[in-house]
Amino acid sequence: MKARIVVTLKNGVLDPQGKAIEGALKSLGVDGVASVRQGKVFDVEMAGADPASARAQLTAACEKLLANTVIENYQIDL
């Protein structure tokens, strides 16, 4: 079973890397960029797990390792 986990900063958390990317895009002539927020994507392949078990295991992985839940949100798509 394959899963994709997307980790993003919570609203209101400053994103200096996103601001740097925004500035770089504008300097490259990319028009219409209002703002940029950066995040992380993890593609995970689970061996022999049913969807409920896989989601529970991936939620635990996010809570313990993949996301800093104080400042980041995460979404798991199976």
All heavy atoms as a GROMACS GRO file, in nm:
protein
  568
    1MET      N    1   0.084  -0.116   0.000
    1MET     CA    2   0.000   0.000   0.000
    1MET      C    3   0.090   0.124   0.000
    1MET      O    4   0.186   0.130   0.075
    1MET     CB    5  -0.089  -0.003   0.124
    1MET     CG    6  -0.166   0.124   0.144
    1MET     SD    7  -0.278   0.115   0.283
    1MET     CE    8  -0.367  -0.032   0.243
    2LYS      N    9   0.056   0.219  -0.084
    2LYS     CA   10   0.134   0.342  -0.092
    2LYS      C   11   0.061   0.455  -0.022
    2LYS      O   12  -0.062   0.462  -0.023
    2LYS     CB   13   0.158   0.380  -0.238
    2LYS     CG   14   0.248   0.282  -0.309
    2LYS     CD   15   0.276   0.326  -0.450
    2LYS     CE   16   0.367   0.225  -0.519
    2LYS     NZ   17   0.400   0.265  -0.655
    3ALA      N   18   0.139   0.541   0.039
    3ALA     CA   19   0.083   0.657   0.109
    3ALA      C   20   0.168   0.779   0.078
    3ALA      O   21   0.289   0.768   0.053
    3ALA     CB   22   0.081   0.633   0.259
    4ARG      N   23   0.104   0.894   0.077
    4ARG     CA   24   0.174   1.020   0.064
    4ARG      C   25   0.138   1.105   0.185
    4ARG      O   26   0.021   1.121   0.220
    4ARG     CB   27   0.134   1.092  -0.065
    4ARG     CG   28   0.197   1.232  -0.073
    4ARG     CD   29   0.189   1.288  -0.210
    4ARG     NE   30   0.296   1.223  -0.287
    4ARG     CZ   31   0.321   1.249  -0.414
    4ARG    NH1   32   0.248   1.335  -0.479
    4ARG    NH2   33   0.420   1.187  -0.476
    5ILE      N   34   0.242   1.155   0.251
    5ILE     CA   35   0.225   1.241   0.367
    5ILE      C   36   0.275   1.380   0.330
    5ILE      O   37   0.389   1.394   0.284
    5ILE     CB   38   0.304   1.186   0.488
    5ILE    CG1   39   0.256   1.046   0.522
    5ILE    CG2   40   0.290   1.281   0.608
    5ILE    CD1   41   0.348   0.972   0.617
    6VAL      N   42   0.190   1.479   0.348
    6VAL     CA   43   0.227   1.617   0.320
    6VAL      C   44   0.231   1.693   0.452
    6VAL      O   45   0.133   1.694   0.527
    6VAL     CB   46   0.125   1.683   0.223
    6VAL    CG1   47   0.161   1.828   0.198
    6VAL    CG2   48   0.119   1.606   0.092
    7VAL      N   49   0.345   1.753   0.480
    7VAL     CA   50   0.365   1.829   0.603
    7VAL      C   51   0.381   1.975   0.566
    7VAL      O   52   0.464   2.010   0.483
    7VAL     CB   53   0.489   1.778   0.680
    7VAL    CG1   54   0.510   1.858   0.808
    7VAL    CG2   55   0.477   1.630   0.712
    8THR      N   56   0.299   2.061   0.627
    8THR     CA   57   0.305   2.205   0.600
    8THR      C   58   0.306   2.282   0.732
    8THR      O   59   0.261   2.231   0.835
    8THR     CB   60   0.185   2.251   0.517
    8THR    OG1   61   0.063   2.215   0.584
    8THR    CG2   62   0.186   2.189   0.378
    9LEU      N   63   0.357   2.403   0.725
    9LEU     CA   64   0.357   2.488   0.843
    9LEU      C   65   0.213   2.534   0.874
    9LEU      O   66   0.133   2.557   0.783
    9LEU     CB   67   0.444   2.612   0.820
    9LEU     CG   68   0.594   2.587   0.815
    9LEU    CD1   69   0.667   2.711   0.766
    9LEU    CD2   70   0.646   2.544   0.950
   10LYS      N   71   0.182   2.545   1.001
   10LYS     CA   72   0.051   2.595   1.041
   10LYS      C   73   0.039   2.742   1.002
   10LYS      O   74   0.139   2.814   0.991
   10LYS     CB   75   0.032   2.580   1.192
   10LYS     CG   76   0.020   2.435   1.236
   10LYS     CD   77  -0.004   2.424   1.385
   10LYS     CE   78  -0.023   2.278   1.424
   10LYS     NZ   79  -0.049   2.261   1.566
   11ASN      N   80  -0.086   2.786   0.982
   11ASN     CA   81  -0.110   2.927   0.953
   11ASN      C   82  -0.057   3.012   1.068
   11ASN      O   83  -0.071   2.975   1.184
   11ASN     CB   84  -0.259   2.953   0.933
   11ASN     CG   85  -0.311   2.893   0.804
   11ASN    OD1   86  -0.236   2.876   0.708
   11ASN    ND2   87  -0.438   2.860   0.802
   12GLY      N   88   0.003   3.122   1.035
   12GLY     CA   89   0.056   3.212   1.136
   12GLY      C   90   0.202   3.187   1.172
   12GLY      O   91   0.263   3.269   1.238
   13VAL      N   92   0.257   3.072   1.130
   13VAL     CA   93   0.398   3.041   1.156
   13VAL      C   94   0.481   3.104   1.043
   13VAL      O   95   0.450   3.084   0.925
   13VAL     CB   96   0.423   2.889   1.161
   13VAL    CG1   97   0.571   2.859   1.177
   13VAL    CG2   98   0.343   2.827   1.275
   14LEU      N   99   0.581   3.181   1.080
   14LEU     CA  100   0.666   3.244   0.979
   14LEU      C  101   0.739   3.139   0.896
   14LEU      O  102   0.780   3.036   0.948
   14LEU     CB  103   0.767   3.338   1.046
   14LEU     CG  104   0.710   3.459   1.119
   14LEU    CD1  105   0.822   3.538   1.185
   14LEU    CD2  106   0.631   3.547   1.024
   15ASP      N  107   0.754   3.169   0.766
   15ASP     CA  108   0.816   3.075   0.674
   15ASP      C  109   0.927   3.146   0.596
   15ASP      O  110   0.907   3.189   0.483
   15ASP     CB  111   0.710   3.019   0.579
   15ASP     CG  112   0.762   2.913   0.485
   15ASP    OD1  113   0.882   2.878   0.494
   15ASP    OD2  114   0.684   2.864   0.403
   16PRO      N  115   1.046   3.162   0.657
   16PRO     CA  116   1.153   3.233   0.588
   16PRO      C  117   1.198   3.166   0.459
   16PRO      O  118   1.234   3.233   0.363
   16PRO     CB  119   1.266   3.238   0.690
   16PRO     CG  120   1.232   3.141   0.796
   16PRO     CD  121   1.084   3.119   0.790
   17GLN      N  122   1.195   3.034   0.453
   17GLN     CA  123   1.232   2.964   0.330
   17GLN      C  124   1.130   2.993   0.220
   17GLN      O  125   1.166   3.014   0.104
   17GLN     CB  126   1.246   2.814   0.354
   17GLN     CG  127   1.301   2.741   0.233
   17GLN     CD  128   1.330   2.594   0.261
   17GLN    OE1  129   1.304   2.544   0.370
   17GLN    NE2  130   1.383   2.525   0.164
   18GLY      N  131   1.004   2.994   0.255
   18GLY     CA  132   0.900   3.029   0.158
   18GLY      C  133   0.918   3.170   0.106
   18GLY      O  134   0.901   3.197  -0.014
   19LYS      N  135   0.953   3.264   0.194
   19LYS     CA  136   0.978   3.402   0.152
   19LYS      C  137   1.097   3.410   0.057
   19LYS      O  138   1.095   3.486  -0.040
   19LYS     CB  139   1.002   3.493   0.274
   19LYS     CG  140   0.876   3.531   0.346
   19LYS     CD  141   0.796   3.626   0.261
   19LYS     CE  142   0.674   3.674   0.337
   19LYS     NZ  143   0.580   3.742   0.248
   20ALA      N  144   1.202   3.333   0.086
   20ALA     CA  145   1.319   3.333  -0.002
   20ALA      C  146   1.283   3.277  -0.139
   20ALA      O  147   1.327   3.329  -0.242
   20ALA     CB  148   1.432   3.250   0.061
   21ILE      N  149   1.203   3.171  -0.143
   21ILE     CA  150   1.159   3.114  -0.270
   21ILE      C  151   1.073   3.214  -0.346
   21ILE      O  152   1.088   3.231  -0.468
   21ILE     CB  153   1.083   2.982  -0.246
   21ILE    CG1  154   1.177   2.876  -0.189
   21ILE    CG2  155   1.017   2.932  -0.375
   21ILE    CD1  156   1.106   2.754  -0.133
   22GLU      N  157   0.985   3.282  -0.275
   22GLU     CA  158   0.901   3.384  -0.336
   22GLU      C  159   0.986   3.491  -0.403
   22GLU      O  160   0.962   3.530  -0.518
   22GLU     CB  161   0.811   3.446  -0.229
   22GLU     CG  162   0.722   3.558  -0.278
   22GLU     CD  163   0.644   3.621  -0.163
   22GLU    OE1  164   0.616   3.553  -0.062
   22GLU    OE2  165   0.611   3.740  -0.176
   23GLY      N  166   1.086   3.540  -0.331
   23GLY     CA  167   1.175   3.642  -0.387
   23GLY      C  168   1.251   3.591  -0.508
   23GLY      O  169   1.267   3.663  -0.608
   24ALA      N  170   1.298   3.466  -0.501
   24ALA     CA  171   1.372   3.408  -0.612
   24ALA      C  172   1.283   3.393  -0.735
   24ALA      O  173   1.326   3.420  -0.848
   24ALA     CB  174   1.430   3.273  -0.572
   25LEU      N  175   1.160   3.350  -0.716
   25LEU     CA  176   1.068   3.336  -0.829
   25LEU      C  177   1.043   3.471  -0.896
   25LEU      O  178   1.043   3.482  -1.019
   25LEU     CB  179   0.935   3.274  -0.783
   25LEU     CG  180   0.940   3.126  -0.746
   25LEU    CD1  181   0.807   3.084  -0.684
   25LEU    CD2  182   0.970   3.041  -0.868
   26LYS      N  183   1.024   3.574  -0.813
   26LYS     CA  184   1.001   3.708  -0.869
   26LYS      C  185   1.124   3.756  -0.944
   26LYS      O  186   1.112   3.817  -1.050
   26LYS     CB  187   0.960   3.804  -0.758
   26LYS     CG  188   0.820   3.776  -0.706
   26LYS     CD  189   0.781   3.870  -0.593
   26LYS     CE  190   0.640   3.837  -0.545
   26LYS     NZ  191   0.598   3.922  -0.433
   27SER      N  192   1.243   3.729  -0.890
   27SER     CA  193   1.365   3.772  -0.959
   27SER      C  194   1.388   3.696  -1.089
   27SER      O  195   1.457   3.744  -1.179
   27SER     CB  196   1.487   3.759  -0.868
   27SER     OG  197   1.522   3.623  -0.850
   28LEU      N  198   1.330   3.578  -1.101
   28LEU     CA  199   1.338   3.500  -1.224
   28LEU      C  200   1.232   3.541  -1.326
   28LEU      O  201   1.226   3.486  -1.435
   28LEU     CB  202   1.323   3.350  -1.194
   28LEU     CG  203   1.439   3.286  -1.120
   28LEU    CD1  204   1.403   3.143  -1.079
   28LEU    CD2  205   1.564   3.286  -1.206
   29GLY      N  206   1.148   3.636  -1.288
   29GLY     CA  207   1.047   3.686  -1.380
   29GLY      C  208   0.917   3.610  -1.379
   29GLY      O  209   0.836   3.623  -1.470
   30VAL      N  210   0.895   3.528  -1.276
   30VAL     CA  211   0.768   3.456  -1.265
   30VAL      C  212   0.664   3.553  -1.211
   30VAL      O  213   0.673   3.598  -1.096
   30VAL     CB  214   0.782   3.333  -1.172
   30VAL    CG1  215   0.649   3.260  -1.159
   30VAL    CG2  216   0.890   3.240  -1.223
   31ASP      N  217   0.569   3.590  -1.296
   31ASP     CA  218   0.468   3.690  -1.259
   31ASP      C  219   0.352   3.627  -1.182
   31ASP      O  220   0.321   3.510  -1.199
   31ASP     CB  221   0.414   3.757  -1.385
   31ASP     CG  222   0.519   3.840  -1.457
   31ASP    OD1  223   0.608   3.894  -1.389
   31ASP    OD2  224   0.512   3.849  -1.582
   32GLY      N  225   0.289   3.707  -1.101
   32GLY     CA  226   0.167   3.665  -1.032
   32GLY      C  227   0.188   3.589  -0.903
   32GLY      O  228   0.092   3.538  -0.846
   33VAL      N  229   0.310   3.578  -0.855
   33VAL     CA  230   0.334   3.507  -0.729
   33VAL      C  231   0.298   3.599  -0.613
   33VAL      O  232   0.361   3.702  -0.592
   33VAL     CB  233   0.482   3.462  -0.716
   33VAL    CG1  234   0.506   3.395  -0.582
   33VAL    CG2  235   0.519   3.368  -0.831
   34ALA      N  236   0.193   3.563  -0.541
   34ALA     CA  237   0.150   3.644  -0.427
   34ALA      C  238   0.224   3.604  -0.300
   34ALA      O  239   0.265   3.689  -0.222
   34ALA     CB  240  -0.001   3.630  -0.407
   35SER      N  241   0.240   3.473  -0.279
   35SER     CA  242   0.315   3.425  -0.163
   35SER      C  243   0.350   3.278  -0.186
   35SER      O  244   0.288   3.210  -0.267
   35SER     CB  245   0.235   3.440  -0.033
   35SER     OG  246   0.126   3.352  -0.032
   36VAL      N  247   0.450   3.231  -0.112
   36VAL     CA  248   0.494   3.092  -0.119
   36VAL      C  249   0.511   3.040   0.023
   36VAL      O  250   0.568   3.108   0.109
   36VAL     CB  251   0.629   3.079  -0.195
   36VAL    CG1  252   0.677   2.935  -0.192
   36VAL    CG2  253   0.616   3.130  -0.337
   37ARG      N  254   0.459   2.920   0.047
   37ARG     CA  255   0.482   2.849   0.173
   37ARG      C  256   0.542   2.716   0.134
   37ARG      O  257   0.490   2.647   0.048
   37ARG     CB  258   0.352   2.827   0.250
   37ARG     CG  259   0.274   2.955   0.275
   37ARG     CD  260   0.272   3.014   0.407
   37ARG     NE  261   0.254   2.929   0.522
   37ARG     CZ  262   0.299   2.965   0.641
   37ARG    NH1  263   0.362   3.079   0.657
   37ARG    NH2  264   0.281   2.888   0.744
   38GLN      N  265   0.650   2.676   0.197
   38GLN     CA  266   0.715   2.551   0.165
   38GLN      C  267   0.674   2.443   0.264
   38GLN      O  268   0.628   2.472   0.374
   38GLN     CB  269   0.866   2.568   0.158
   38GLN     CG  270   0.932   2.604   0.290
   38GLN     CD  271   0.970   2.482   0.371
   38GLN    OE1  272   1.005   2.379   0.316
   38GLN    NE2  273   0.964   2.492   0.502
   39GLY      N  274   0.690   2.318   0.223
   39GLY     CA  275   0.657   2.206   0.309
   39GLY      C  276   0.741   2.085   0.272
   39GLY      O  277   0.841   2.097   0.203
   40LYS      N  278   0.696   1.969   0.320
   40LYS     CA  279   0.768   1.844   0.295
   40LYS      C  280   0.668   1.740   0.244
   40LYS      O  281   0.553   1.740   0.287
   40LYS     CB  282   0.831   1.791   0.423
   40LYS     CG  283   0.930   1.885   0.490
   40LYS     CD  284   0.983   1.826   0.620
   40LYS     CE  285   0.887   1.857   0.734
   40LYS     NZ  286   0.942   1.827   0.866
   41VAL      N  287   0.714   1.652   0.156
   41VAL     CA  288   0.632   1.541   0.108
   41VAL      C  289   0.709   1.412   0.131
   41VAL      O  290   0.828   1.402   0.097
   41VAL     CB  291   0.600   1.556  -0.043
   41VAL    CG1  292   0.524   1.435  -0.094
   41VAL    CG2  293   0.520   1.683  -0.068
   42PHE      N  294   0.641   1.312   0.187
   42PHE     CA  295   0.699   1.180   0.209
   42PHE      C  296   0.612   1.078   0.135
   42PHE      O  297   0.491   1.072   0.158
   42PHE     CB  298   0.700   1.144   0.359
   42PHE     CG  299   0.777   1.239   0.444
   42PHE    CD1  300   0.715   1.344   0.509
   42PHE    CD2  301   0.914   1.223   0.461
   42PHE    CE1  302   0.786   1.433   0.588
   42PHE    CE2  303   0.987   1.311   0.541
   42PHE     CZ  304   0.923   1.416   0.604
   43ASP      N  305   0.672   1.001   0.046
   43ASP     CA  306   0.605   0.889  -0.018
   43ASP      C  307   0.650   0.763   0.053
   43ASP      O  308   0.769   0.732   0.056
   43ASP     CB  309   0.639   0.884  -0.167
   43ASP     CG  310   0.575   0.997  -0.245
   43ASP    OD1  311   0.461   1.034  -0.211
   43ASP    OD2  312   0.637   1.048  -0.339
   44VAL      N  313   0.555   0.691   0.110
   44VAL     CA  314   0.585   0.574   0.193
   44VAL      C  315   0.511   0.453   0.134
   44VAL      O  316   0.394   0.463   0.100
   44VAL     CB  317   0.539   0.596   0.339
   44VAL    CG1  318   0.569   0.475   0.425
   44VAL    CG2  319   0.602   0.722   0.397
   45GLU      N  320   0.580   0.342   0.125
   45GLU     CA  321   0.516   0.218   0.083
   45GLU      C  322   0.509   0.126   0.204
   45GLU      O  323   0.612   0.094   0.264
   45GLU     CB  324   0.594   0.154  -0.032
   45GLU     CG  325   0.517   0.044  -0.098
   45GLU     CD  326   0.571   0.007  -0.235
   45GLU    OE1  327   0.642   0.089  -0.296
   45GLU    OE2  328   0.542  -0.105  -0.278
   46MET      N  329   0.389   0.084   0.237
   46MET     CA  330   0.365  -0.003   0.352
   46MET      C  331   0.349  -0.146   0.302
   46MET      O  332   0.276  -0.170   0.205
   46MET     CB  333   0.238   0.040   0.426
   46MET     CG  334   0.238   0.184   0.477
   46MET     SD  335   0.352   0.210   0.611
   46MET     CE  336   0.269   0.125   0.744
   47ALA      N  337   0.414  -0.242   0.366
   47ALA     CA  338   0.404  -0.382   0.327
   47ALA      C  339   0.294  -0.450   0.408
   47ALA      O  340   0.296  -0.448   0.531
   47ALA     CB  341   0.537  -0.453   0.351
   48GLY      N  342   0.198  -0.507   0.337
   48GLY     CA  343   0.096  -0.591   0.400
   48GLY      C  344   0.012  -0.527   0.506
   48GLY      O  345  -0.027  -0.593   0.601
   49ALA      N  346  -0.019  -0.401   0.493
   49ALA     CA  347  -0.099  -0.335   0.597
   49ALA      C  348  -0.238  -0.303   0.542
   49ALA      O  349  -0.252  -0.259   0.429
   49ALA     CB  350  -0.030  -0.208   0.643
   50ASP      N  351  -0.340  -0.325   0.623
   50ASP     CA  352  -0.474  -0.282   0.583
   50ASP      C  353  -0.482  -0.132   0.603
   50ASP      O  354  -0.402  -0.073   0.678
   50ASP     CB  355  -0.580  -0.358   0.664
   50ASP     CG  356  -0.581  -0.317   0.809
   50ASP    OD1  357  -0.494  -0.367   0.885
   50ASP    OD2  358  -0.667  -0.237   0.847
   51PRO      N  359  -0.576  -0.064   0.538
   51PRO     CA  360  -0.582   0.083   0.544
   51PRO      C  361  -0.588   0.140   0.685
   51PRO      O  362  -0.520   0.238   0.716
   51PRO     CB  363  -0.707   0.118   0.464
   51PRO     CG  364  -0.724   0.003   0.370
   51PRO     CD  365  -0.675  -0.118   0.444
   52ALA      N  366  -0.668   0.081   0.771
   52ALA     CA  367  -0.681   0.134   0.908
   52ALA      C  368  -0.549   0.120   0.984
   52ALA      O  369  -0.507   0.213   1.054
   52ALA     CB  370  -0.794   0.063   0.982
   53SER      N  371  -0.486   0.005   0.970
   53SER     CA  372  -0.358  -0.018   1.038
   53SER      C  373  -0.250   0.074   0.982
   53SER      O  374  -0.171   0.131   1.057
   53SER     CB  375  -0.316  -0.164   1.022
   53SER     OG  376  -0.188  -0.184   1.074
   54ALA      N  377  -0.246   0.087   0.849
   54ALA     CA  378  -0.147   0.174   0.786
   54ALA      C  379  -0.164   0.317   0.832
   54ALA      O  380  -0.067   0.385   0.867
   54ALA     CB  381  -0.160   0.165   0.633
   55ARG      N  382  -0.289   0.366   0.835
   55ARG     CA  383  -0.313   0.504   0.880
   55ARG      C  384  -0.269   0.523   1.023
   55ARG      O  385  -0.207   0.623   1.059
   55ARG     CB  386  -0.460   0.541   0.861
   55ARG     CG  387  -0.489   0.688   0.895
   55ARG     CD  388  -0.629   0.729   0.856
   55ARG     NE  389  -0.654   0.718   0.714
   55ARG     CZ  390  -0.616   0.808   0.623
   55ARG    NH1  391  -0.547   0.914   0.660
   55ARG    NH2  392  -0.646   0.790   0.496
   56ALA      N  393  -0.297   0.426   1.109
   56ALA     CA  394  -0.257   0.436   1.250
   56ALA      C  395  -0.105   0.440   1.264
   56ALA      O  396  -0.051   0.521   1.340
   56ALA     CB  397  -0.315   0.320   1.329
   57GLN      N  398  -0.037   0.354   1.188
   57GLN     CA  399   0.109   0.352   1.196
   57GLN      C  400   0.170   0.481   1.141
   57GLN      O  401   0.265   0.536   1.198
   57GLN     CB  402   0.163   0.231   1.119
   57GLN     CG  403   0.132   0.100   1.186
   57GLN     CD  404   0.182  -0.019   1.104
   57GLN    OE1  405   0.271  -0.007   1.023
   57GLN    NE2  406   0.122  -0.135   1.128
   58LEU      N  407   0.114   0.531   1.030
   58LEU     CA  408   0.167   0.655   0.972
   58LEU      C  409   0.136   0.776   1.059
   58LEU      O  410   0.217   0.868   1.068
   58LEU     CB  411   0.112   0.673   0.830
   58LEU     CG  412   0.164   0.569   0.730
   58LEU    CD1  413   0.088   0.580   0.599
   58LEU    CD2  414   0.314   0.584   0.709
   59THR      N  415   0.021   0.774   1.124
   59THR     CA  416  -0.011   0.883   1.217
   59THR      C  417   0.090   0.886   1.330
   59THR      O  418   0.140   0.993   1.370
   59THR     CB  419  -0.155   0.868   1.271
   59THR    OG1  420  -0.246   0.879   1.162
   59THR    CG2  421  -0.187   0.974   1.375
   60ALA      N  422   0.123   0.770   1.383
   60ALA     CA  423   0.223   0.762   1.490
   60ALA      C  424   0.358   0.811   1.439
   60ALA      O  425   0.429   0.884   1.511
   60ALA     CB  426   0.235   0.618   1.541
   61ALA      N  427   0.395   0.775   1.315
   61ALA     CA  428   0.522   0.820   1.258
   61ALA      C  429   0.524   0.972   1.244
   61ALA      O  430   0.626   1.037   1.271
   61ALA     CB  431   0.546   0.754   1.123
   62CYS      N  432   0.413   1.030   1.203
   62CYS     CA  433   0.405   1.176   1.190
   62CYS      C  434   0.418   1.243   1.327
   62CYS      O  435   0.491   1.341   1.341
   62CYS     CB  436   0.274   1.217   1.124
   62CYS     SG  437   0.266   1.177   0.948
   63GLU      N  438   0.345   1.190   1.422
   63GLU     CA  439   0.345   1.250   1.557
   63GLU      C  440   0.482   1.241   1.624
   63GLU      O  441   0.521   1.330   1.698
   63GLU     CB  442   0.240   1.183   1.645
   63GLU     CG  443   0.097   1.202   1.599
   63GLU     CD  444   0.042   1.340   1.630
   63GLU    OE1  445   0.086   1.402   1.729
   63GLU    OE2  446  -0.044   1.386   1.553
   64LYS      N  447   0.556   1.133   1.596
   64LYS     CA  448   0.684   1.111   1.664
   64LYS      C  449   0.805   1.162   1.587
   64LYS      O  450   0.907   1.193   1.647
   64LYS     CB  451   0.703   0.961   1.690
   64LYS     CG  452   0.604   0.903   1.788
   64LYS     CD  453   0.622   0.754   1.801
   64LYS     CE  454   0.517   0.694   1.894
   64LYS     NZ  455   0.528   0.548   1.900
   65LEU      N  456   0.796   1.168   1.451
   65LEU     CA  457   0.917   1.195   1.374
   65LEU      C  458   0.898   1.291   1.257
   65LEU      O  459   0.973   1.385   1.242
   65LEU     CB  460   0.974   1.062   1.320
   65LEU     CG  461   1.095   1.074   1.227
   65LEU    CD1  462   1.217   1.122   1.305
   65LEU    CD2  463   1.124   0.941   1.160
   66LEU      N  464   0.800   1.266   1.173
   66LEU     CA  465   0.793   1.336   1.045
   66LEU      C  466   0.746   1.480   1.054
   66LEU      O  467   0.781   1.562   0.970
   66LEU     CB  468   0.703   1.258   0.947
   66LEU     CG  469   0.749   1.115   0.917
   66LEU    CD1  470   0.650   1.048   0.822
   66LEU    CD2  471   0.889   1.114   0.859
   67ALA      N  472   0.668   1.513   1.155
   67ALA     CA  473   0.615   1.649   1.169
   67ALA      C  474   0.640   1.701   1.310
   67ALA      O  475   0.633   1.626   1.408
   67ALA     CB  476   0.465   1.651   1.141
   68ASN      N  477   0.671   1.829   1.318
   68ASN     CA  478   0.677   1.898   1.446
   68ASN      C  479   0.537   1.954   1.469
   68ASN      O  480   0.503   2.060   1.418
   68ASN     CB  481   0.781   2.010   1.442
   68ASN     CG  482   0.786   2.088   1.570
   68ASN    OD1  483   0.700   2.075   1.658
   68ASN    ND2  484   0.887   2.173   1.583
   69THR      N  485   0.455   1.882   1.544
   69THR     CA  486   0.313   1.915   1.554
   69THR      C  487   0.285   2.046   1.627
   69THR      O  488   0.172   2.093   1.627
   69THR     CB  489   0.235   1.800   1.620
   69THR    OG1  490   0.291   1.772   1.748
   69THR    CG2  491   0.239   1.676   1.531
   70VAL      N  492   0.386   2.106   1.686
   70VAL     CA  493   0.368   2.237   1.747
   70VAL      C  494   0.351   2.343   1.638
   70VAL      O  495   0.268   2.434   1.651
   70VAL     CB  496   0.487   2.273   1.839
   70VAL    CG1  497   0.478   2.415   1.890
   70VAL    CG2  498   0.497   2.174   1.954
   71ILE      N  499   0.427   2.330   1.529
   71ILE     CA  500   0.424   2.432   1.423
   71ILE      C  501   0.382   2.377   1.286
   71ILE      O  502   0.370   2.455   1.191
   71ILE     CB  503   0.561   2.502   1.409
   71ILE    CG1  504   0.670   2.402   1.370
   71ILE    CG2  505   0.596   2.579   1.535
   71ILE    CD1  506   0.801   2.467   1.329
   72GLU      N  507   0.360   2.245   1.275
   72GLU     CA  508   0.329   2.186   1.145
   72GLU      C  509   0.201   2.103   1.150
   72GLU      O  510   0.169   2.041   1.251
   72GLU     CB  511   0.443   2.096   1.096
   72GLU     CG  512   0.571   2.170   1.066
   72GLU     CD  513   0.685   2.079   1.029
   72GLU    OE1  514   0.703   1.973   1.093
   72GLU    OE2  515   0.760   2.115   0.936
   73ASN      N  516   0.130   2.102   1.038
   73ASN     CA  517   0.017   2.013   1.015
   73ASN      C  518   0.063   1.902   0.922
   73ASN      O  519   0.160   1.920   0.848
   73ASN     CB  520  -0.098   2.088   0.946
   73ASN     CG  521  -0.158   2.194   1.033
   73ASN    OD1  522  -0.182   2.173   1.151
   73ASN    ND2  523  -0.184   2.310   0.976
   74TYR      N  524  -0.008   1.791   0.922
   74TYR     CA  525   0.023   1.685   0.827
   74TYR      C  526  -0.107   1.625   0.774
   74TYR      O  527  -0.211   1.630   0.839
   74TYR     CB  528   0.112   1.576   0.888
   74TYR     CG  529   0.053   1.503   1.006
   74TYR    CD1  530  -0.026   1.390   0.986
   74TYR    CD2  531   0.075   1.547   1.135
   74TYR    CE1  532  -0.081   1.324   1.095
   74TYR    CE2  533   0.022   1.481   1.243
   74TYR     CZ  534  -0.057   1.369   1.223
   74TYR     OH  535  -0.111   1.304   1.330
   75GLN      N  536  -0.097   1.571   0.653
   75GLN     CA  537  -0.211   1.504   0.589
   75GLN      C  538  -0.161   1.373   0.532
   75GLN      O  539  -0.058   1.369   0.464
   75GLN     CB  540  -0.267   1.592   0.477
   75GLN     CG  541  -0.381   1.528   0.402
   75GLN     CD  542  -0.433   1.618   0.292
   75GLN    OE1  543  -0.420   1.739   0.298
   75GLN    NE2  544  -0.491   1.557   0.192
   76ILE      N  545  -0.235   1.267   0.557
   76ILE     CA  546  -0.198   1.133   0.508
   76ILE      C  547  -0.299   1.093   0.403
   76ILE      O  548  -0.419   1.089   0.428
   76ILE     CB  549  -0.198   1.030   0.622
   76ILE    CG1  550  -0.101   1.071   0.732
   76ILE    CG2  551  -0.169   0.891   0.570
   76ILE    CD1  552  -0.112   0.991   0.861
   77ASP      N  553  -0.250   1.062   0.283
   77ASP     CA  554  -0.334   1.012   0.175
   77ASP      C  555  -0.290   0.871   0.140
   77ASP      O  556  -0.174   0.850   0.105
   77ASP     CB  557  -0.324   1.102   0.050
   77ASP     CG  558  -0.378   1.241   0.075
   77ASP    OD1  559  -0.486   1.252   0.139
   77ASP    OD2  560  -0.316   1.338   0.031
   78LEU      N  561  -0.383   0.774   0.154
   78LEU     CA  562  -0.350   0.635   0.120
   78LEU      C  563  -0.389   0.607  -0.023
   78LEU      O  564  -0.483   0.656  -0.075
   78LEU     CB  565  -0.424   0.539   0.213
   78LEU     CG  566  -0.390   0.549   0.362
   78LEU    CD1  567  -0.477   0.456   0.442
   78LEU    CD2  568  -0.243   0.516   0.385
   0.00000   0.00000   0.00000
